[in-house]
């Protein structure tokens, strides 16, 4: 079996664009005063994104349950191919969120046919 693995790494700006629908669902308007977007593992070891505001208001934390679908949908919207049967997971690469896509292909063939033994 062959295992293909691909990492789709999101810049902070692109991550914010991907999170825009999540923020809209939380009732946040289009003019959010964003200072920084950071990604890190939370206390449970899952990927989370934190959006800090320039106006000093409380940061907005987006946990993996919302973050995963947001980056997945963003990839689909941008036309980035994601094989349907692939395993997908969030990870941190450097200081950024990454969507890891793994796909198993092929099969292991024995070198000797059973009839030849």
Secondary structure by P-SEA (a helix, b strand, c coil): cbbbbbbbcccaaaaaaaaaaaaaaacccccccccbbbbbbccccbbbbbbbbccccbbbbbccaaaaaaaaaaaaaacccccccbbbbbbbccccccbbbbbbcbbbbbccccccc
